[in-house]
Amino acid sequence: MKRTALTSLALAAIMAAGAGGYWVGLHGLRAAVPLTHIQELLGQEASATLARIREALGQDVVVPVIHIEQAVGQAAEPVAPSSVPSGPVLYYQDPDGLPAYSAVPHRTASGREFRAVYVDQDVEEKPPAVAKGPEPGSSRRILYYRNPMGLADTSPVPKKDSMGMDYIPVYEGDDESGPVVKISLGKLQRTGIRSEPAQHRTVGRSVRVPGSLQLDERRVAVISVRSDAFIEEVAGITTGDRVTKGQALLRLYSPEVTAAGAQFLTDLNIGGSYAPVGGARQRLQNLGVPPEAIAEMARTRKVPLAMTWRAPRDGVVLERNVVDGMKATAGEVLFRLADISTLWVLADVPEFNLGAVQQGARATIRVRSLVGETFEGSVALIYPQVNEATRTVKVRIELQNPSGILLPNMYAEVEIGTGAADPVIAVPNSAVIDTGTRQVVILDRGEGRFEPRQVKIGQRGDDYTEIRDGIADGEQVVVAANFLIDAESNLKAALQGMTAPDGPVAPP
């Protein structure tokens, strides 16, 4: 029994190594083969095993050739090699083989760990299965013949590849219509393809342009006389001082104003308080006499030798062109005042950005002298003229300045918001492939299937692009590596267009 058991162990070693066939081919078929000859043909591990068998038996063992032939026949059957995974971990897969993947160690909902997939374990998908031929009596026709190894090569007629394998016929109904592209799950991980859903978003972007602060033209006032006059006294204010409405600026004597005042009082004295004195009053008003001065003359029934001119509004003194004792001619500017509680920002918007800027849009202003502070305003006017030299258009932004911290002629950095206020269907900018003549997005159909879709785009924002037609809310679009999918789709469509015959293909 011991000898029989050891003999069986020797036969098992022969079957694993497949050495019997080699020995038979070398020495021919004999009735039996000594174990020492087999030991010489085996590797170190199997040879050591046979040596221990010989020691236990105390003599050489003769193995019948028929046993060797049986061992050779069994060893010739293909055996899957047991390879130990090596290299870095490429990704992690669901332990049940489901299409769930993770770039880092992960667990299922039940707590089971995902299986690590190494670089040498990741393989592409197998070539598509051979298309079945039509059933007997079927009217389906052959569309074309495809490469048996799954390569992007087709033929309108039967042919063989470089290894002599027949091309596989593709029948009507078996071919995927449209430029749908299939990519293996392993390749998806390596190429970094990512998808996001199309959603309703507010699409907007910022137009950043330079500008400068200017006075509000509607808030500037000039103090002047409408007849020759002599300046008797000027108030103690200088350029840059702030004045309030009604504050006295100067006192002057004007012969014309005095004569008109005397006529006004004469009419009052003759006709009483309700006499028709419209002509004389109108003359005083035409000479620029303030209403309060006219009312004072009517009350006191006296014409003052000098009239007091007052500030018509709050503001800053921009110019002072008058001194005591000087003679002022009609129309000469004595003071120039400006209210700086509201300023204008004139921004130079390039012509190619003009279509995105709309009246009423919000704008953020930063000035160089006030680091870290921002001011909010709105676009009040887009000037109707393009500067021929700079190809820019002036855009006016109204800016509140109640504290007076902002000053005219300051340089500013202007950021104008653009885009519609209502949400629209939008995708990330990287999802749109714009060739100039068409715009395409790649739809993710799941399970490694992708479909290019031509779309109509609208407003482009800083991060998202409006899609006006082509996709619906919630559809998954590829946002990374979409150029690779588009190129593969175009290649597939071109091959199908060139090779697909118009009618049934006749056999060669």
DOBAPA-650066 format. One line per field, with one value per residue (C-alpha): x, y, z. Coordinates in Angstrom, 2 decimals. Layout:
<nodes>
c1 [X:...]
c2 [Y:...]
c3 [Z:...]
</nodes>
This chain:
<nodes>
c1 [0.00:2.85:4.51:1.20:0.60:4.08:3.69:0.45:2.24:4.92:2.26:0.67:4.02:4.42:0.98:1.68:4.99:4.08:7.52:6.35:5.57:9.05:10.64:8.41:9.37:13.06:13.20:10.16:7.29:8.38:6.59:7.95:10.12:12.52:11.83:15.47:15.03:11.92:13.77:16.41:13.74:11.94:12.69:14.32:11.13:9.59:12.99:13.37:9.93:10.84:14.12:12.23:9.97:13.01:14.46:11.24:10.99:14.65:14.95:14.20:10.56:9.46:6.43:4.33:4.27:0.50:0.45:2.79:0.56:-2.44:-0.49:0.62:-2.96:-4.20:-1.27:-1.89:-5.23:-4.98:-4.58:-5.16:-1.91:-2.11:-0.50:0.09:-1.13:1.68:2.14:0.11:-3.61:-5.48:-8.93:-11.30:-14.30:-17.45:-16.67:-19.61:-18.38:-21.09:-20.27:-19.34:-15.84:-13.85:-10.48:-9.86:-10.59:-14.36:-17.04:-20.47:-23.63:-23.35:-19.78:-17.87:-14.61:-14.21:-11.76:-8.43:-7.68:-3.98:-2.41:-1.58:-5.14:-6.99:-7.99:-10.06:-13.42:-13.47:-14.24:-17.95:-19.42:-19.65:-22.86:-25.25:-26.29:-29.88:-32.28:-33.09:-35.53:-34.82:-34.78:-32.15:-29.24:-25.59:-24.62:-20.84:-18.07:-16.09:-12.67:-12.75:-10.41:-12.67:-10.46:-11.94:-11.75:-14.69:-15.19:-18.16:-17.22:-16.00:-12.25:-9.62:-7.30:-3.51:-3.78:-6.21:-9.31:-12.57:-14.22:-17.52:-20.75:-22.96:-26.66:-29.51:-30.63:-27.30:-25.50:-25.78:-27.27:-25.75:-22.29:-22.62:-19.20:-18.53:-15.52:-14.33:-14.63:-10.88:-10.25:-12.75:-10.63:-7.39:-8.66:-10.29:-13.73:-16.14:-19.83:-22.20:-25.95:-27.31:-29.26:-31.17:-28.69:-28.21:-25.56:-23.42:-19.95:-18.08:-16.68:-13.62:-12.59:-10.80:-12.61:-12.39:-14.62:-16.27:-18.67:-22.37:-23.03:-26.46:-25.00:-22.59:-23.48:-21.80:-22.07:-21.92:-23.50:-25.63:-24.52:-21.37:-20.83:-18.28:-17.36:-17.55:-16.85:-16.14:-16.91:-13.97:-14.21:-11.59:-11.27:-11.99:-14.20:-17.63:-20.62:-24.29:-27.31:-28.11:-24.67:-23.48:-20.70:-20.19:-21.73:-21.69:-22.96:-24.49:-25.87:-28.30:-29.63:-30.03:-31.97:-34.27:-34.85:-35.79:-38.34:-39.75:-40.23:-41.76:-44.38:-45.09:-45.43:-47.77:-50.05:-49.79:-48.98:-51.28:-50.18:-49.20:-45.43:-44.76:-42.51:-40.14:-40.02:-39.30:-36.40:-34.84:-35.22:-33.61:-30.60:-30.16:-31.29:-32.17:-35.89:-35.17:-33.50:-36.55:-38.82:-36.61:-36.93:-40.71:-40.85:-38.50:-39.34:-35.63:-33.10:-29.85:-26.62:-25.07:-26.76:-25.78:-25.23:-25.74:-24.88:-27.67:-26.82:-24.64:-21.28:-17.57:-15.97:-14.17:-13.22:-12.97:-12.27:-13.23:-11.51:-12.62:-12.94:-12.67:-15.00:-16.92:-18.23:-21.50:-21.26:-17.96:-17.74:-17.14:-17.60:-18.01:-19.64:-20.27:-22.33:-20.21:-22.77:-23.33:-20.53:-20.25:-17.85:-16.99:-15.79:-14.19:-15.85:-14.26:-16.47:-16.54:-17.93:-20.55:-23.31:-23.08:-23.49:-27.05:-28.48:-29.31:-26.66:-24.93:-21.32:-18.59:-16.01:-12.62:-10.30:-6.56:-6.30:-8.81:-7.38:-9.87:-12.98:-15.62:-18.52:-21.71:-23.44:-25.53:-25.14:-27.11:-26.15:-24.25:-22.90:-23.96:-20.50:-17.40:-13.98:-12.20:-8.73:-9.36:-12.46:-14.16:-17.50:-18.08:-20.42:-21.72:-22.27:-23.95:-22.26:-23.48:-20.86:-22.58:-19.41:-17.44:-14.59:-14.54:-13.14:-13.45:-10.78:-9.84:-8.88:-11.19:-11.35:-14.85:-16.46:-19.81:-22.08:-23.74:-26.24:-29.94:-31.44:-33.74:-32.29:-31.70:-30.49:-26.71:-23.68:-20.07:-18.02:-15.70:-18.65:-19.13:-16.96:-17.11:-15.63:-16.81:-19.43:-21.11:-21.35:-21.42:-21.80:-21.17:-24.04:-23.19:-25.62:-24.14:-22.26:-19.48:-21.78:-21.50:-23.39:-22.39:-25.26:-25.28:-26.73:-27.52:-25.76:-26.70:-25.00:-21.52:-20.72:-17.58:-18.31:-21.39:-22.84:-26.53:-28.00:-31.03:-31.71:-30.39:-30.46:-32.92:-32.59:-30.92:-29.14:-25.56:-22.90:-19.17:-17.10:-13.61:-11.87:-14.84:-12.52:-11.31:-14.86:-15.83:-12.82:-13.64:-17.27:-16.32:-14.02:-16.74:-19.27:-16.76:-15.97:-19.64:-20.33:-17.51:-18.03:-21.76:-23.09:-26.24:-27.68:-27.17:-23.61:-23.08:-20.78:-17.33]
c2 [0.00:2.34:1.67:2.22:5.56:6.83:5.74:7.77:10.82:10.50:10.39:13.60:15.41:14.22:15.54:19.04:19.47:17.88:16.30:12.92:14.05:15.42:12.17:10.08:12.18:11.81:8.06:6.73:4.79:2.02:-0.20:1.63:4.64:4.70:7.45:8.58:9.58:11.57:13.23:14.55:16.24:18.05:21.33:21.60:21.50:18.44:16.73:17.00:15.47:12.48:12.08:11.74:9.15:7.12:7.27:6.05:3.16:2.28:1.68:3.21:3.25:2.21:4.18:2.59:4.57:4.42:6.46:9.02:9.29:9.91:12.55:14.23:14.38:15.99:18.41:19.59:21.07:24.86:25.85:29.44:30.81:32.00:35.41:37.51:41.10:43.62:47.29:50.20:50.00:51.51:51.71:49.80:47.78:46.42:42.98:41.45:42.78:45.44:48.60:50.57:52.02:54.21:55.90:55.33:52.38:52.09:49.86:48.76:49.63:46.27:47.01:44.84:46.24:47.06:44.87:46.45:46.34:46.58:47.93:44.47:43.26:46.02:44.94:46.45:45.09:42.07:42.60:42.54:39.13:37.70:38.83:36.02:35.38:35.74:32.94:30.72:32.50:35.88:38.98:40.85:42.03:42.42:46.03:45.57:43.38:44.37:43.41:40.16:41.63:44.63:47.17:50.25:48.64:47.61:46.35:46.42:42.93:39.77:39.72:38.35:40.16:39.83:36.64:34.97:35.47:36.17:39.55:39.30:40.28:42.89:42.56:45.02:45.47:44.34:47.64:50.49:53.41:56.86:57.80:56.14:55.36:52.58:52.81:50.17:50.88:50.59:53.13:55.48:55.50:56.17:58.95:60.87:61.20:63.05:63.89:66.43:66.99:69.91:72.12:75.38:78.05:81.79:82.28:85.38:86.68:89.81:92.37:93.94:97.29:100.47:103.70:107.08:109.08:112.19:114.82:114.41:117.06:117.69:118.69:121.41:125.11:128.33:131.70:134.65:138.08:139.09:142.69:144.60:144.79:145.68:143.17:144.74:141.71:138.00:135.42:133.68:130.51:129.07:126.38:122.96:124.27:122.78:125.10:124.60:125.79:129.46:130.24:133.80:133.85:137.57:141.08:143.17:146.48:146.62:149.88:147.92:145.96:149.15:150.87:147.89:147.78:151.46:150.94:147.98:150.08:152.95:150.65:149.31:152.80:154.00:151.04:149.59:146.06:144.67:146.96:145.32:145.26:142.23:144.07:145.44:142.15:140.27:142.60:141.91:138.18:138.50:140.19:137.19:138.83:136.05:135.73:136.32:139.67:140.76:139.79:141.80:144.94:144.55:144.23:147.12:149.35:150.01:149.23:148.05:149.45:145.96:142.64:139.35:136.34:132.96:129.32:127.65:124.10:122.08:121.24:121.79:124.95:123.89:127.40:130.85:133.59:136.67:139.00:142.06:145.28:143.75:144.57:141.64:141.77:140.25:136.47:136.12:133.00:134.00:130.63:127.04:124.59:120.84:118.41:115.24:113.20:111.38:110.72:109.14:106.35:106.38:102.92:102.04:98.81:97.06:96.76:92.94:92.99:95.64:93.11:91.59:94.91:96.10:99.23:98.72:96.04:96.02:97.15:96.93:99.71:99.68:102.66:102.43:104.76:102.79:99.29:96.63:98.83:98.29:100.47:99.36:101.16:100.53:101.16:104.32:104.91:103.30:106.10:105.80:106.21:104.04:105.59:105.06:104.97:102.55:100.72:101.18:102.59:104.78:103.29:105.54:104.14:106.19:105.87:107.20:109.08:110.48:110.54:112.35:109.84:109.46:112.36:113.37:112.11:109.10:105.98:103.00:99.28:98.45:95.01:94.91:91.92:90.46:87.71:87.11:87.19:84.18:80.64:78.78:75.28:75.48:73.20:73.83:75.68:72.69:70.52:72.50:71.65:74.70:74.22:77.58:76.09:73.82:73.34:69.81:68.27:64.60:62.87:60.16:57.29:55.14:51.83:53.38:54.59:58.17:60.09:63.42:65.90:69.13:72.03:75.71:77.83:81.21:83.39:82.33:82.92:82.72:79.07:77.94:78.20:78.52:75.72:76.92:73.72:70.16:68.78:68.67:69.45:66.60:64.91:63.90:65.65:64.95:67.81:66.29:64.36:65.05:65.89:62.27:60.92:63.40:62.41:58.70:59.36:61.30:58.46:55.89:57.94:58.47:54.76:53.83:56.45:55.19:51.47:50.98:49.88:51.26:47.83:44.15:42.99:40.25:37.40:37.48]
c3 [0.00:0.85:-2.49:-4.31:-2.54:-3.34:-6.96:-7.19:-5.72:-8.40:-11.11:-9.70:-9.91:-13.51:-14.45:-12.95:-14.72:-18.05:-18.31:-19.37:-22.87:-23.34:-22.12:-24.38:-27.36:-26.49:-25.74:-27.58:-26.08:-23.77:-21.42:-18.35:-17.47:-14.51:-11.98:-12.12:-15.78:-14.94:-12.05:-14.47:-16.61:-13.77:-11.99:-8.61:-6.54:-8.33:-8.49:-4.72:-4.29:-6.46:-4.57:-1.31:-2.96:-4.02:-0.51:0.99:-1.48:-1.24:-4.96:-8.29:-9.39:-12.84:-14.12:-16.86:-20.10:-20.21:-17.00:-18.56:-21.65:-19.44:-17.51:-20.73:-21.99:-18.78:-18.53:-22.11:-21.08:-20.58:-16.99:-15.89:-14.47:-10.92:-10.91:-7.84:-8.29:-8.56:-9.19:-7.80:-7.12:-10.08:-8.48:-6.19:-7.46:-5.84:-4.35:-6.26:-9.61:-9.88:-11.92:-8.79:-8.51:-6.16:-6.38:-2.63:-0.31:0.10:1.63:0.49:2.38:4.14:5.26:2.78:1.46:-2.23:-4.16:-5.13:-8.88:-9.71:-12.88:-14.24:-13.55:-15.43:-18.94:-21.68:-22.52:-24.76:-28.43:-29.16:-29.58:-33.05:-34.68:-35.29:-38.82:-39.93:-39.27:-42.26:-44.50:-42.83:-45.05:-42.99:-45.08:-44.21:-43.55:-43.53:-42.15:-39.07:-37.83:-35.80:-33.17:-32.48:-34.25:-35.94:-39.37:-41.54:-45.06:-47.44:-48.71:-47.00:-46.28:-43.92:-41.56:-41.42:-39.33:-41.72:-39.59:-41.38:-40.87:-39.00:-40.81:-39.16:-40.00:-39.87:-36.29:-34.83:-35.44:-32.95:-34.82:-34.30:-33.14:-29.73:-28.27:-25.75:-23.45:-21.03:-17.33:-16.87:-19.60:-18.00:-14.87:-16.74:-19.00:-16.15:-17.75:-15.45:-15.85:-14.30:-14.76:-16.75:-14.35:-14.18:-13.13:-13.35:-16.01:-15.69:-16.10:-15.15:-17.57:-15.97:-17.45:-16.33:-15.57:-13.85:-11.50:-12.90:-11.61:-12.17:-14.80:-13.33:-9.97:-11.09:-10.59:-11.74:-9.93:-12.35:-12.97:-15.94:-15.93:-15.10:-11.35:-8.72:-6.02:-2.58:-0.39:-0.89:1.79:3.39:1.29:-1.01:-3.62:-2.09:0.70:1.16:1.12:1.87:-0.01:0.84:2.25:1.35:-1.22:-2.06:-2.07:-5.24:-6.60:-10.06:-11.51:-13.67:-10.73:-8.69:-11.48:-11.88:-8.13:-8.04:-10.81:-8.88:-5.73:-7.70:-9.14:-5.66:-4.12:-6.84:-7.03:-3.52:-2.61:-5.29:-8.12:-11.43:-11.03:-13.21:-15.66:-13.03:-11.11:-14.31:-15.09:-11.68:-12.26:-15.69:-14.08:-11.80:-8.58:-6.11:-5.23:-1.55:-2.40:-4.41:-1.50:0.89:-1.32:-1.40:2.36:3.29:0.28:-0.10:-2.81:-1.16:-2.54:-2.63:-3.31:-1.65:-3.92:-2.22:-3.01:-5.04:-3.74:-1.39:-2.84:-3.07:-4.40:-7.56:-8.73:-7.14:-9.66:-7.61:-5.09:-3.17:-5.19:-8.64:-11.50:-12.90:-16.42:-17.53:-17.88:-16.02:-13.81:-10.20:-8.45:-9.69:-7.29:-7.54:-5.46:-5.07:-3.11:-6.40:-8.89:-12.28:-13.18:-16.87:-17.87:-21.21:-22.38:-25.40:-28.43:-28.36:-24.78:-25.45:-26.25:-22.77:-20.91:-20.30:-18.79:-15.12:-14.59:-11.23:-11.09:-8.46:-8.29:-6.61:-6.45:-6.09:-3.11:-0.99:-0.82:0.23:-0.15:-2.82:-3.96:-5.65:-8.48:-11.58:-15.29:-16.08:-19.70:-22.57:-24.74:-28.40:-29.90:-30.33:-29.89:-33.20:-31.65:-28.77:-30.11:-26.74:-25.65:-22.60:-20.04:-17.27:-13.79:-11.07:-7.71:-4.40:-2.37:0.73:2.82:0.13:0.35:-3.44:-5.43:-9.08:-11.52:-9.40:-11.37:-10.83:-11.57:-12.76:-12.71:-14.52:-14.03:-17.12:-17.84:-17.37:-13.91:-14.54:-14.25:-17.53:-18.42:-18.25:-18.29:-17.25:-19.84:-20.23:-21.38:-24.62:-27.62:-29.88:-33.36:-34.62:-36.92:-34.38:-30.63:-29.20:-25.75:-24.88:-23.09:-20.57:-21.13:-18.38:-18.46:-20.54:-23.34:-24.62:-27.29:-28.91:-29.14:-31.13:-29.13:-29.42:-26.82:-25.40:-22.82:-21.72:-18.07:-15.98:-15.08:-17.03:-20.55:-21.33:-23.48:-25.42:-27.35:-27.48:-23.93:-21.05:-17.38:-15.47:-18.40:-17.62:-19.71:-19.83:-18.41:-18.67:-21.49:-23.79:-26.70:-26.76:-26.92:-29.65:-31.76:-31.39:-32.26:-35.39:-36.45:-35.97:-37.95:-40.75:-40.99:-41.05:-43.71:-45.94:-45.54:-45.13:-48.53:-50.09:-50.87:-50.10:-50.43:-52.99:-51.99:-53.64]
</nodes>
